[in-house]
Amino acid sequence: MKFPAVGDIATRAVSALNINDTMIQALEMMLEDGHRNIIVIDVPNYRLLNVMDIIKIKNDTTSLQLKLKELNLPLVRTINKHKNVLDTLEFINEKVECFCVVNNDNSLYGLIAQSDIMANIDPDTLMENYRLQDFFKIGRKVKNVTKEKTISELLSEMISGNHDNVVVLENNQPIGILTTKDVMKIIKNKENLDLSVSVYMSSPVETIHKNSSIKQAIYFIKDKHYKRVIVVNDDGTFVGVITQKELISLTYSRWATLMKEYQVELTEINSMLENKNKEYEVMASTDALTGLYNRYKFSELYVSSYTSMVQRKNHMSLIMLDIDFFKKVNDSYGHNIGDKALIQVSHTLLRTVRNIDIISRWGGEEFIVLLPTVDLTQAVKLADKIRVNIYNQEIDVIGHVSVSIGVSEVYEGEVMQDAIKRADEALYLAKKSGRNCVKSEKDL
């Protein structure tokens, strides 16, 4: 088994501009080339301008004569064209989802994106018994709207939430999808933004069943040239979205096993793996921003904790919490400050709970805490301590934030989804009750 060099799979057709060029030049190049990303050369660095930047600037009516150097564009990581594709795995959890491939003198050689990595994954190397439903314990929180939503409203929400796609639902079934590619067509054709999303969405939506294997999902994305998979239940109801980025991370464990099995042929790569093994394991199990466990790792730890609870006849409880009015924080102070708030809330959680408790960032501004050996009454007391500690925490620029919390107890014989559903319903009740409070399943 052989993994290619980065230069062998990089895209050579790259749209690039100089840092002193203007926004209007970038827009014209993006529309002409049909690319969603433009590399901005800022010697010795490279920066990225993407379609969401264009949309935001047009929405803010900022002058398109603005020079790119005034935009504070994010830096793009670089990787030498001779490096192995496995070296790109360490970049996967970064916000900028593509990397510049450079020559030995640091000049631009090409671009490598997640789709390029995906195209070089052999689905036959994946464990076919890994099912998509294993990674959708509750249903991924993604941006979804009804078909009546106007494009002007939706563009504002895509900007504020940094969404690169929106799923359109009718009776909780996906009937369309609007991606940044569709938005580029709208901008290029100067379409009427007061029309509903149903006019411009891509429809019908091709979906994949939650019981499909990871192998099938990889084939689906490669054959369709999609960046994401929309997953549905037996009756066609929406379950969630799984992206190329997530599929790449999930394949890591299988790659590691195969490389060890082919030790003679893969001596060089095996040596690389030994040096990076711990780094990859952390990447596959933690949230990139907060460092807390991700959903997949939380679900794995839940199973072992539940087994221990049953064997020892102990109690176990769940806490779900959501930062109140977090959208206003992002709208008022920007996503960088919002990210700092999420990190500080994470640190407060870690300081408040016990070492044996399991904390996960569940999605967006929502967190979940698993409390082994704790009954509902004790869990409610701890939840209120968490609430008070978070509210008393001084957060840069913002000041104070509050959280709403829902608590449930885990019972023998039920699945994880049941306990989380009750905690989620209690959380919703806390929000209805004025926020900055704790509600338990007994309050339902």
Steps between C-alpha positions, in 0.01 A plus 500: 500500500649839398398852599575770240707814535309824549624639169358200312142575604505880536281714277720707269218720366502757782352850497755735656534875552748735663429651844489846337222405256139607562176330595348568157791315337443209738126488427558508124761222523275287723205529261713443190686197636206352688719449808378548857847583636768744389856482629638843589879524478644700787871412480621291678150398610182389325149607598152381404202691364186287469150547373362571851737800523362628170140454615564679829669797333218536246245471779677775700512718187874538551676652200623238258798728430632401843847343481538142617770600748235693697284190563713317760460175308595174677838341435510170312732224616757385247639156433787399274395312185730209589324427832279194543121547495488372860678821604183693408299325773641731764330794322151347483355664812606850395236752393671563163415179319762509227880525495748652260743255345836668445827434321830483684540878462152558655349608166142386438473156339129429549218455746385195691151484647305237690349383172853420374570293811161331466573405140806308617332295773438143396153406637600133504734581788216613724310287749173428327315440825545863604160658435411866464241467777786437744594865457147645526393411852253785518515677166758753394408862554531663159337802344162405356212717382159476334459568130325835569814665641621783274853502360578839658407369846690179442820670386508703821454185707768314301742784567423531873512122552790440258296229323630382162178310430134499604261205484140584403242287681129435448328281761851432634605345167779654289363645176792718401843634588661839447882505498759769446516382138132591457563835670777576250252443215254737667767770527625444146150520349393791726189309604209643699587446867139547613396170346475186713777244536282249311574691177876456525557186707641185342218248487424214531749412773700181470518335842654194659346275765631514857574124486743551211862413570787746502621325185171576324514863615852538357390352166194728502706816551763401246249400231282809545788744561318626810656663806243352737244221545142561612387209718137389547294244697284217362212742440722758333511739795813707543768359735799721431794583277842336498782678316813394317700632794323270744530197275873556465539512879295184544722305263810561709465201732460262207798652321714448809405133519574437133835670514607273784381194306714601202806580707756374248361705210428803716810532715543870430134587554483278808786697651308820431190353663686405817612860540153643439274232647402688816441820303263321261310333785440838664394651167245223444342532845503867599337825399756719323395827667443407865709184537201321653383161375299502177166321448655183368738460796224592749276226357786250531567597865129495578481132408781402740357720778153351453641146518678585824181657642299183430765266635549695823134602544601866515318816399601714200370836378526739204526877483433695179572873495468771240647852510214750503469746208828381350400617153490856636856456625620402151294775334620768744864407553590266211580129483851536643358638826227235486768232474679646804173483694458132409856427614454680834169321565680172426771586752239584765331165441829316542573685825153431641442129437692196625786331317282195427225707338492507119450835323430540130427790271174376354478758223510879461454653844359180656690272740423166665640354823476135606508445878582142607377394850282813532121492545255763376491703822879525517518578129258794537717644779813468288319650200408807704862532616605491133241767418623731776870449420446575131295812576767625743776445246629825349530451124718726286308787333160335565494512880262229619292231329231277645407141418179300500535143626297178474566193717393136467591172668612196299295186563591138442351356183476827304715625214708815513256688278223465759702659782623780275149568373371556855796727581441692177129543582594625847747742339223631273279547809782698667512733201121542504522577872717806446846348445792504749340217695504122548211262424494121536289221355285523815388847390366373166 
